[in-house]
């Protein structure tokens, strides 16, 4: 019996109203599914090379963590602390929420508070919009009486949406009032410094006194471990000293940074000091942006760029000196570079390596590189008074803002640095501070000093970031609301006060679930000390810690857990394989969790990047050269073979910027923004929607005005265009095969190409009654993210880019796929039992066995509420 979707929907309505028995509908649904759906099951076979090594598959759900110490246990300093952590972990496994320490509980509370604030803001903006519409409607009714000559038609009436933009005077950056007040319309509020002033500043830095001794040490040692606090001048001055000493004649002096913003700002500063144009003798390279030339002798770069260069030359012959800066942060790329550089020293005997750290905890660095002792730069630090809260705060964001107000009104002049966890908290905090000050000015008669509120995150535009480093105008105080990007690498002048929330955001990867989660977590004691030290660079400072001294002592780990212990190793494993390095055997400063390595190796094998011996395949080599996520590189290379490379280039480039959002939704124009976004939504899903946005932008001459009119972030589109051009260049470089199909719009082929790279990430809808899905890989309950194009029309099967854990586990960036593609494109991972004609016992059991609440007995598991009422 063939039942159409419309008939099935009507019968489902009859069941809900009690006019039809549920069993009849279930029978019809089962018959319909069996007629049309190809049964899919997972292959349980483990890659041969892992089996030979005796490593259990992560897919087998082996409890690695039960047999191996966790990150917290590995970092425990004492037996008593180790036992306390072990007891706490056991209580967490048993579902005891009291096992969370007070800082972790505060992080969870703050998430809820932030969500409540968002809801309140949304309601307030809706009310304001309603009031505005009513006012405009009333004004329109009165308008004819006020017109002279009866002429009410204007040129703007034909384009009401453009009129709204001009009427509201929205600037090209769409800055909120608090940022407009701080930045104004001028490109800078600082006073440019002359070359003589710069040279005097260079000589006044603490490192200047150690210049000659440091150069002698570098001449006589291949590896130097250098300790100098942030602000000592080590990052800006050492490369210049080395060039002045003659190392520029032997090669390039490179200096790596964990963050893009640091690499760019440092290169600008050093170029100014050196007296050259940026990109000449001094330049920088970050992902998809190279500001260097044949003249460049000092090169700043992110650590990921140097890691990529190691693919082509793992002995670094073009460099005379490699400076691995901010080593104490232990980013995953820096940890890998430690191992690669140590190996390169055996091939490149004249190479000099400097490992710089802002903390004194360098014993592990010295032991790893075989260095007797570190070279110390005496700092120019001043005493910092540290204040703790008497009682834990229930809302660290509000407490931070209150502390800033108290400093501004009661403390002597000096700028303030506030550490928050992300852009949302920074934007809410900036707006609240601005509103408080405006309200206070109306209440008091005496004039209040001006307060410039500036944001600082790693993803903000360069022109916004640069304001932070400029001198504060006379008679003003500057407050910088920053993420942990301000802990190291950068120096803010005139800083006397630090407000430390005690939290930051970290990516935590669960290799068993294959899910990466951005969580608010307490910082370590080492981070807290680093933050407080920012206040004592130019004079005695004060640090206000928004936690108790007991929380600092008992709830914060002594050291920060290295990135390699807690992040996804999928990409770096492929990069290392391309260099002939095995992550399971390489000697790292800290070994990553074995389950994370196994998970990465398994995925690479299923993507056909590795063979049965665990060696790199020709396809894997091509994937590594693209230097993007392996799933994206497999998608892109598959698209070349399928003849749809053009659309996939666009989609991959847009996915790279989508993490920061392509659309924006200003509070004063939420309805217009929603309407603009809806016009781009595509029934095939979010990937095709992103492609539609990009194509529309290109069709409109890449106009910034078009971006403003459609509430699309122009900077993101420009970045996507640059990324696309570089990926296209990498695909065609040195190849005789041309991409003649770059404009092909065969959406079926496009969707198949994406499936070829993301077949791990597939979920099936539980049934038509609910909006919940179950992942095929591990049968977890997941949901469509509210921002998805598929929210209102959920399909049977979806492919997702990743899963975000908030109140639920949400799939983001969804694509509609056909189940038979999984077997066609990933036969090593999926199979069709019995030729696809009937369901296996496992599938039949899965269809009717409770996926959730499986502990319940009888018929209580059934989804239908009507059934539960009848039991």
Secondary structure, 3 states (H helix, E strand, C coil): CCCCHHHHHHHHHHHHHCCCCHHHHHHHHHHHHHHHCCCCEECCCCCHHHHHCCCCCHHHCCCHHHHCCCHHHHHCCCHHHHHHHHHHHHHHHCCCHHHCCHHHHHHHHHHHHHHHHHHHHHHHHHHHHHHHHHHHHHHHHHHHHHCCCCCCCCHHHHCHHHHHHHHHCCCCCCCCHHHHHHHCCCCCCCCCCCHHHHHHHHHHCHHHHHHHHHHHHHHHCCEEEEECCCCCCHHHHHHHHHHHCCHHHCCEEEEEECCHHHHHHHHHHHHHHHCCCECCCEEEEECCEEECCCCCCEEEEEHHHHHHHHHHCCCCCCEEEEEECCHHHCCHHHHHHHHHHHHHCCCCCCCEEEEEECCCCCHHHHHHHCCCCCEECCCCCCCEEEEECCCCCCCHHHHHHHHHHHHHHHCCCCEEEEECCCHHHHHHHHHHHHHHHHHHHHHCCCCCCEEEEEEECCCCCHHHHHHHHCCCCCCEEEEEEECHHHCCCCCCCCEEEEEECCEEEEEEEECCCCEEEEEEEECCHHHHHHHHHHHHCCCCEEEEECCCHHHHHHCCCCCCCCHHHCCCCHHHHHHHHHCCCCCCCCCCCCCCCHHHHHHHHHHHHHCCCECCCCCECHHHHHHHHHCCCHHHHHHHHHHHHHCCHHHHHHHHHHHHHHCCCCECCCHHHHHHHHHHHHCCCCCCEHHHHHHHHHHHHHHCCCCHHHHHHCCECHHHHHHHHHHHHHHHHHHHCCCCCCCCCCCCCCHHHHHHHHHHHHCCCEEEECCCCCCEEEECCCCCEEEECCCCCCCCCCCCEEEEEEEEECCCEEEEEEEECCCHHHHHHCCCCEECHHHHCCCCHHHHHHHHCCCCCCCCCCCCCCCCHHHHHHC
